[in-house]
Amino acid sequence: MNADSVYFQRRTDSLTYNCKIEVSSGDKSYLNDFKIVDYDNICDNRWEENGSLEHSWHPKADDIHPFVEYTFKNVQSLNEVVIYQNKTSKLSAIHVVSDLGYDKLVEVNNSYKISIMFDVGTEATKLKLYFIGENIQINEIEIYENKVEDILEKFRLPKSLGGNDISVGNKYLLYKCMYFIFKLIYMDKELFFKRIKFKLLHKNG
């Protein structure tokens, strides 16, 4: 591993990667390319001033009702939609409409990342986002079915590790289990169990 390597934690389970996308105008390919920021030359100072206009979805000037519509292959339970707008984009509101009854006008600020949480039980096969504002430029849109905690809840220890496929659902417990396994493999076995026995006796008495 190179010492100058940089890693970012990023979810990859967005529903937008496997659905049909339609827009009122403009190039829709930038909406699900996994790039929340994209610029040809980040050393160019214009990136700070103008953002990534060339690589963002921006409706045409005469598009008076700009929208993005998602069509899913099956009925999806919706939890959150995350919108990354360009630095110079000025969204004031987003009208969120689904084919199964969800209809909500959400006022937003000028933050770079906008998160909209759905009501519990919201489902849809089509989701349409109407954008209200000035100089609309969207770098990426992500739609999630589950919370991060729900994804962790689905993690199950295999039977080979003595877990009997029991759901962990707790990140701290998961880390402790992995630490225990690591110690069991690489430490002296007799010393390891002596320490465990000492801790148990000390705790009980």
Secondary structure in CASP SS format (residue, H / E / C, confidence):
PFRMAT SS
TARGET T0000
AUTHOR 0000-0000-0000
METHOD secondary structure of the structure
MODEL  1
M C 1.00
N C 1.00
A C 1.00
D C 1.00
S C 1.00
V C 1.00
Y C 1.00
F C 1.00
Q C 1.00
R C 1.00
R C 1.00
T C 1.00
D C 1.00
S C 1.00
L H 1.00
T H 1.00
Y H 1.00
N H 1.00
C C 1.00
K E 1.00
I E 1.00
E E 1.00
V E 1.00
S C 1.00
S C 1.00
G C 1.00
D C 1.00
K H 1.00
S H 1.00
Y H 1.00
L H 1.00
N H 1.00
D C 1.00
F C 1.00
K C 1.00
I C 1.00
V C 1.00
D C 1.00
Y C 1.00
D C 1.00
N C 1.00
I C 1.00
C C 1.00
D C 1.00
N C 1.00
R H 1.00
W H 1.00
E H 1.00
E H 1.00
N H 1.00
G C 1.00
S C 1.00
L H 1.00
E H 1.00
H H 1.00
S C 1.00
W E 1.00
H C 1.00
P C 1.00
K C 1.00
A C 1.00
D C 1.00
D C 1.00
I C 1.00
H C 1.00
P C 1.00
F E 1.00
V E 1.00
E E 1.00
Y E 1.00
T E 1.00
F E 1.00
K E 1.00
N E 1.00
V E 1.00
Q E 1.00
S E 1.00
L C 1.00
N C 1.00
E E 1.00
V E 1.00
V E 1.00
I E 1.00
Y E 1.00
Q E 1.00
N C 1.00
K C 1.00
T C 1.00
S C 1.00
K E 1.00
L E 1.00
S E 1.00
A E 1.00
I E 1.00
H E 1.00
V E 1.00
V E 1.00
S E 1.00
D C 1.00
L C 1.00
G C 1.00
Y C 1.00
D E 1.00
K E 1.00
L E 1.00
V E 1.00
E E 1.00
V C 1.00
N C 1.00
N C 1.00
S C 1.00
Y C 1.00
K E 1.00
I E 1.00
S E 1.00
I E 1.00
M E 1.00
F C 1.00
D C 1.00
V C 1.00
G C 1.00
T C 1.00
E E 1.00
A E 1.00
T E 1.00
K E 1.00
L E 1.00
K E 1.00
L E 1.00
Y E 1.00
F E 1.00
I E 1.00
G E 1.00
E E 1.00
N C 1.00
I C 1.00
Q C 1.00
I E 1.00
N E 1.00
E E 1.00
I E 1.00
E E 1.00
I E 1.00
Y E 1.00
E C 1.00
N C 1.00
K C 1.00
V H 1.00
E H 1.00
D H 1.00
I H 1.00
L H 1.00
E H 1.00
K C 1.00
F C 1.00
R E 1.00
L C 1.00
P C 1.00
K H 1.00
S H 1.00
L H 1.00
G C 1.00
G C 1.00
N C 1.00
D C 1.00
I C 1.00
S E 1.00
V C 1.00
G C 1.00
N C 1.00
K H 1.00
Y H 1.00
L H 1.00
L H 1.00
Y H 1.00
K H 1.00
C H 1.00
M H 1.00
Y H 1.00
F H 1.00
I H 1.00
F H 1.00
K H 1.00
L H 1.00
I H 1.00
Y H 1.00
M C 1.00
D C 1.00
K H 1.00
E H 1.00
L H 1.00
F H 1.00
F H 1.00
K H 1.00
R H 1.00
I H 1.00
K H 1.00
F H 1.00
K H 1.00
L H 1.00
L H 1.00
H H 1.00
K H 1.00
N H 1.00
G C 1.00
END
